[in-house]
Amino acid sequence: MISISYRNKLNKSKRTITQVVFIITFVLICLHTNQQPAEQQRCYDFHYNYPLNNVKDILNELKNNGTTTIQPINHIYNQYNTICNVKCASYTELIILVKSYIGHFDQRQAIRSTWGKCHGETVRVVFLLGYSAELNEHTRNEYAEYKDIVQGSFNDEYRNNIYKTLMAYDWVISNCSNSQFVFFVDDDYFVTIPNLLQFSRENKMDGKDVMFGHKQCDPQNPVRSKSSKYRKWYISEEEYQPPILPPFLSGGSVLTHITVVRKLRIAFPYMKPIFLDDVYVSLVAQKLGIKILHDERFVNSNLRRMDFNFIISCHSYNSTEYLYEAWLQFKAVNNLHCNQ
């Protein structure tokens, strides 16, 4: 009996040691993963032609000579006027451009009352809107009160998001070129500005051709059928010929440096546009040799309970109730970082 009891204790001790070693190893792996910089995901290769294929050469020619013999094929900047407009008065470390549907007044109010006020003097939050005749007077009043709206003359509808996105690039260079970091985000995201600033500073993006966000790496086929349940993203072969989409950063949450914004702003007129704005921007970026990098802190799904020491942005907060709920959680952890 003594021998059997001893063996049982010995076996139990070995199992305990094994479990402890496993737990320590698991924790170390997790810590190592969380401390890694933006992930260099291995995506599929995209080698399809897309006009204009020599856009990088055109950009170099413009940089060296100030002019080019190549004619633009994308005249999108000429297809709208800016109705409401604001400017950056001084140096802005971080400009946050929020793409918002004109009718989402409550959502914009919620952002102004929550994460949108969590910043210092060198951070600016601006909302990007399209046009609606029915809502224009309301928008004018909103602009007069908050002075944080840039509005284009194009109809505010989903397939015109490309106008809204390129308007953002054009506006930053024309009105806020003294910015350092530029963050593009949709109005259904929750953003932790302290984490965003820390990430921007630590990655030292000045002089680096990089963009950060949630990278879509799995090969995706364009939606070719108008009767598909995904017809919202229907795109014809005439508009986009390649059989697959390139790897791209989800347009709802993208961070980059003003130098990258400037390069893209110059290049857009020489690349055929498509209404899928996140795909288009990523495609142009890759043509220019700009790296699009995935980082898990840019979350493309809803997390009802977030790690506010880690997450930068989180999707699917299209309910103001969810947004205020997340804000209360955030204040409980980081209230000293925010303007009250």
C-alpha positions in Angstrom: 0.0 0.0 0.0 2.8 2.4 0.8 4.4 1.8 -2.6 1.2 2.3 -4.5 0.4 5.5 -2.5 3.9 6.8 -3.2 3.6 6.1 -6.9 0.2 7.9 -7.0 1.6 10.9 -5.3 4.6 10.9 -7.7 2.3 10.6 -10.8 0.1 13.5 -9.4 3.2 15.6 -8.9 4.4 15.0 -12.4 1.0 15.9 -13.8 1.0 19.1 -11.8 4.5 20.1 -13.0 3.4 19.4 -16.6 0.3 21.6 -16.2 2.4 24.4 -14.7 4.9 24.3 -17.5 2.1 24.3 -20.1 0.4 27.3 -18.5 3.7 29.3 -18.3 4.5 28.4 -21.9 1.0 29.5 -23.1 1.3 32.8 -21.2 4.7 33.6 -22.6 3.5 32.9 -26.2 0.5 35.2 -25.6 2.7 38.0 -24.2 5.1 37.6 -27.1 2.3 37.8 -29.6 0.8 41.0 -28.0 4.2 42.7 -28.1 4.8 42.1 -31.7 4.6 45.0 -34.2 2.0 45.0 -37.0 1.8 41.5 -38.5 3.3 40.9 -41.9 0.6 38.6 -43.0 1.4 36.2 -45.9 -1.3 37.1 -48.4 -2.0 35.7 -51.9 -0.1 37.3 -54.7 -2.0 39.8 -56.9 -0.3 40.2 -60.3 -3.2 41.3 -62.4 -3.0 44.4 -64.6 -5.0 47.4 -63.5 -4.8 50.8 -65.2 -2.6 52.7 -65.0 0.1 50.1 -64.3 2.9 52.7 -64.4 1.4 55.0 -61.7 4.6 54.7 -59.6 6.7 56.0 -62.5 4.2 58.8 -63.0 4.5 59.8 -59.3 8.3 59.9 -59.6 8.1 62.0 -62.8 5.8 64.5 -61.0 8.2 64.6 -58.0 11.3 65.2 -60.1 9.9 67.4 -62.9 6.7 68.8 -61.4 4.8 67.7 -64.5 4.0 64.6 -66.6 2.9 63.9 -70.1 0.4 61.2 -68.9 -3.2 62.4 -68.8 -5.3 61.6 -65.7 -8.0 58.9 -66.2 -9.7 59.6 -62.8 -11.4 63.0 -62.7 -13.1 62.4 -59.4 -11.9 65.6 -57.7 -13.8 67.5 -60.4 -17.1 65.7 -59.7 -18.0 67.5 -56.5 -17.7 70.7 -54.6 -17.1 71.1 -50.8 -20.2 72.7 -49.3 -19.3 72.8 -45.6 -15.6 73.0 -44.8 -13.2 73.5 -41.9 -9.5 74.0 -41.6 -6.7 73.0 -39.2 -5.6 76.3 -37.6 -2.2 75.0 -36.3 -0.1 71.9 -36.0 -2.2 68.7 -35.6 -0.5 65.6 -34.4 -3.4 63.4 -35.3 -6.4 64.1 -37.6 -9.3 61.7 -37.3 -11.6 61.6 -40.4 -14.9 60.0 -39.6 -16.9 58.9 -42.7 -20.6 59.4 -41.7 -23.9 59.1 -43.5 -25.6 62.5 -43.5 -28.6 61.1 -41.7 -26.6 59.7 -38.8 -26.9 62.8 -36.6 -27.4 60.8 -33.4 -24.3 58.7 -34.1 -22.2 61.8 -34.6 -23.6 63.3 -31.4 -22.7 60.1 -29.6 -19.1 60.2 -30.9 -18.8 63.9 -29.9 -20.0 63.0 -26.4 -17.8 59.9 -26.0 -14.5 58.8 -27.7 -14.5 61.9 -29.9 -13.8 64.2 -27.0 -11.0 62.1 -25.6 -8.1 64.0 -26.9 -5.8 67.1 -26.4 -5.3 70.2 -28.5 -3.2 68.5 -31.1 -5.9 66.0 -32.1 -8.8 66.9 -34.4 -11.9 65.0 -35.2 -13.8 65.8 -38.4 -16.9 64.2 -39.9 -17.2 63.6 -43.7 -20.6 63.8 -45.2 -22.3 63.7 -48.6 -25.4 65.7 -49.7 -29.1 65.2 -49.2 -31.6 67.9 -50.1 -34.0 66.8 -47.4 -31.4 67.0 -44.7 -29.3 69.9 -45.9 -30.8 72.6 -43.6 -30.3 70.3 -40.6 -26.7 69.7 -41.7 -26.0 73.4 -42.0 -27.2 74.0 -38.5 -25.0 71.1 -37.2 -22.0 72.6 -39.0 -22.7 76.1 -37.6 -22.8 74.7 -34.1 -19.8 72.3 -34.1 -17.6 73.4 -37.0 -16.4 69.8 -37.5 -18.0 68.8 -40.8 -16.6 68.5 -44.3 -19.5 68.0 -46.8 -19.3 67.1 -50.4 -22.0 67.9 -53.1 -22.4 64.3 -54.1 -25.5 62.3 -53.0 -24.8 60.5 -49.7 -25.3 56.9 -50.7 -23.2 53.7 -50.3 -21.9 53.5 -53.8 -20.6 57.1 -53.5 -18.3 56.2 -50.6 -15.4 56.4 -53.0 -16.2 60.2 -53.4 -16.3 60.6 -49.6 -13.0 58.7 -49.2 -11.1 60.6 -51.9 -12.6 63.9 -50.6 -11.0 63.0 -47.3 -7.5 62.6 -48.9 -8.0 65.8 -50.9 -9.2 67.8 -47.9 -6.4 66.8 -45.6 -3.7 67.9 -48.1 -5.6 71.1 -48.9 -6.6 72.1 -45.4 -4.7 70.2 -42.9 -1.3 69.4 -44.4 0.5 70.3 -41.1 -0.9 67.1 -39.6 1.4 64.2 -38.8 -0.8 61.1 -38.4 -4.1 60.5 -40.3 -6.8 58.1 -39.2 -9.7 57.2 -41.4 -12.7 55.6 -39.6 -16.4 54.9 -40.1 -19.0 56.3 -37.7 -19.9 52.8 -36.4 -16.5 52.3 -34.7 -15.4 52.9 -31.1 -11.9 54.4 -31.0 -9.5 54.6 -28.0 -7.6 57.8 -28.9 -4.9 57.3 -26.2 -4.0 53.9 -27.7 -4.1 55.3 -31.2 -1.7 58.0 -30.3 0.6 55.7 -28.5 0.6 53.2 -31.4 1.3 56.1 -33.9 4.2 57.4 -31.9 5.8 54.0 -31.2 5.7 52.9 -34.9 7.5 56.1 -36.0 5.8 56.3 -39.3 7.5 59.5 -40.5 9.3 58.6 -43.8 7.8 55.1 -43.9 5.4 54.1 -46.7 3.0 52.1 -44.5 -0.7 51.9 -43.7 -2.1 50.0 -40.7 -5.5 48.4 -40.1 -7.4 45.2 -40.4 -6.1 43.4 -43.5 -8.3 41.1 -45.5 -5.9 38.4 -46.7 -8.2 35.6 -47.8 -8.8 35.7 -51.6 -12.2 37.2 -52.4 -14.0 37.1 -55.7 -15.9 40.2 -56.9 -19.6 40.0 -56.7 -20.7 39.6 -60.3 -24.5 38.8 -59.9 -27.0 41.6 -59.2 -29.3 39.0 -57.7 -26.8 37.8 -55.2 -27.5 38.3 -51.5 -24.2 40.2 -51.5 -25.4 42.5 -54.4 -24.6 45.5 -52.3 -21.0 44.9 -53.4 -21.8 44.1 -57.0 -19.2 45.2 -59.5 -19.2 44.6 -63.2 -16.2 43.3 -65.2 -16.3 46.6 -67.1 -15.6 48.5 -63.9 -13.2 45.9 -62.4 -11.8 43.2 -64.7 -9.5 41.0 -62.4 -11.2 37.8 -61.2 -10.1 38.4 -57.5 -9.8 41.4 -55.3 -6.4 42.4 -54.0 -5.4 42.1 -50.3 -6.9 45.2 -48.7 -7.3 47.1 -45.4 -10.9 47.3 -44.3 -11.8 50.9 -45.0 -13.6 51.3 -41.7 -10.4 51.9 -39.8 -7.0 52.8 -41.4 -4.0 54.7 -39.9 -1.2 56.2 -41.9 1.2 59.2 -42.1 0.6 62.5 -43.9 3.4 61.7 -46.4 1.5 58.6 -47.5 -1.7 60.5 -47.8 0.1 63.1 -50.0 1.4 60.3 -52.3 -2.0 58.7 -52.7 -3.7 62.1 -53.2 -1.3 62.7 -56.2 -1.7 59.1 -57.6 -5.5 58.8 -57.5 -6.1 60.7 -60.8 -3.9 58.2 -62.6 -5.7 55.0 -61.3 -9.1 53.9 -62.6 -11.6 54.3 -59.8 -14.0 51.7 -58.4 -16.8 52.2 -55.9 -15.2 49.8 -53.4 -13.2 52.5 -51.7 -11.2 50.3 -49.3 -10.2 48.0 -52.2 -9.3 50.9 -54.4 -7.1 52.7 -51.8 -5.2 49.5 -51.0 -4.8 48.7 -54.7 -3.3 52.2 -55.4 -1.1 51.9 -52.3 0.4 48.6 -53.4 1.0 49.9 -56.9 3.1 52.6 -55.2 5.0 50.2 -53.0 3.2 51.3 -49.9 2.9 48.4 -47.4 -0.5 47.7 -46.0 0.0 46.0 -42.6 -2.4 44.1 -40.4 -2.5 44.7 -36.6 -4.9 42.9 -34.4 -5.6 46.0 -32.3 -7.7 47.3 -35.2 -10.8 45.0 -34.7 -13.3 44.4 -37.5 -16.0 42.9 -35.3 -18.0 43.9 -32.2 -16.4 43.2 -28.8 -19.0 44.0 -26.1 -16.2 43.8 -23.5 -12.9 45.3 -24.8 -9.4 45.3 -23.4 -9.0 49.1 -23.3 -5.3 48.8 -22.7 -4.9 47.0 -26.1 -7.7 47.7 -28.6 -7.4 50.8 -30.9 -10.6 50.6 -32.8 -13.6 48.2 -32.8 -16.4 47.8 -35.3 -20.2 47.4 -35.2 -21.1 50.2 -32.8 -23.9 51.4 -35.0 -26.1 51.7 -32.0 -25.6 54.7 -29.8 -26.6 52.6 -26.8 -23.6 50.3 -27.5 -21.3 53.3 -28.0 -22.3 54.9 -24.7 -21.9 51.5 -23.0 -18.4 51.2 -24.3 -17.6 54.7 -23.3 -18.6 54.0 -19.7 -16.4 51.0 -19.7 -13.5 53.1 -21.1 -13.9 55.9 -18.6 -13.8 53.4 -15.7 -10.3 52.4 -16.9 -8.9 55.6 -18.5 -11.0 58.5 -17.3 -7.9 60.6 -16.6 -7.0 60.7 -20.2 -10.2 62.3 -21.4 -11.7 65.8 -21.5 -14.8 65.8 -19.3 
